[in-house]
Amino acid sequence: MAARARPAVEGLDTMRNWHALLQGWHKSTYTHWEENACVEIGAHAGMVGIRDTKQRELPDAVRPVLVVPGASFTALLQKLGRQG
């Protein structure tokens, strides 16, 4: 049996933990409200979380969250022409 990959941050092995750790969740200013195409952004200790607002009714234990290093998120925004 293959070894389970270790989480990027020690002790964070469930979605619920990421939702609790990442703070300041807010709706992105570049969302398209007419199509309900919104994402929320949260951050903690150099990490940024991105989650879909349409899934807000799901329990945190199963609600997906994409977590990336802050520098990667900044690079994404720069590539999209949204910053700097």
N, C-alpha and C positions, 0 to 999 in steps of 0.2 A: 504494500500500500504506500502511495506517495505521501510525503510529509506535507502537512498543511502549511500554506504560506503564512508568515507572521505578519500581523497588521503593521502599517507604517508607523503608528504611534502605539507604544506598548499599552496593553490593556483595552484597546479598542477593537473588539472582535464582533460587535453587533451594530446594526444600523442605529438602534436606540442610543447607543453611546455617542455616536457621531452627532446626532441631532441635539443631544444634551450638551456636548462639549463646545460645539460651534456656537458662537454668540452673535447677537445683533442681526438675526435673520430679517431681511427686508426685501421687498419686491424690487427687481432690477428696474432702473429708469428707462431701459431700452426694450420694454415689453410692448406687445401689441394687444391692448385691452379689447379691441373689437373682436379679435379671434380667440380670446382667452388663452393666448400664448405667452404665459408669464413664467418667469423663474424667480426663485428667491436665492439670496446670497447670504452666507454666514461665514464667520472667520474665527480663528483662534490659533495662536502660536505659529504664525507663518503658514497656516493651511487655510484654504478657502473651500467651502462647501457650496454646491449648486443643487437645488432641488426644484421640482415642478410644482407650481401652486395648485394645479388641477388634482393633485394627489393628496391634498391636505387632510382629507378624511381618513386616510390610511393610518394605522398605528405606526409609530416611529420604528417599531421593531421590523417592519417590512417595507416602509416607505423608502424608496431609493434616494441616495444622496451621492453625488459625484464629488470626491474630495481630491484636490490637487494642491501642490505647493503654491504659495502666494506668487512667487516669481513666474510660474507657468501661467497662472491666471492673468497676471499683468501682461505677459507676452501675448496671450490670446487677445486681450482687449486692444493691445497696440496693433496686432495683425488685422483686427476687424476695424481699425480706425476710430475707436471710441475713446482713446486716451492718448495723451502725449503726442 
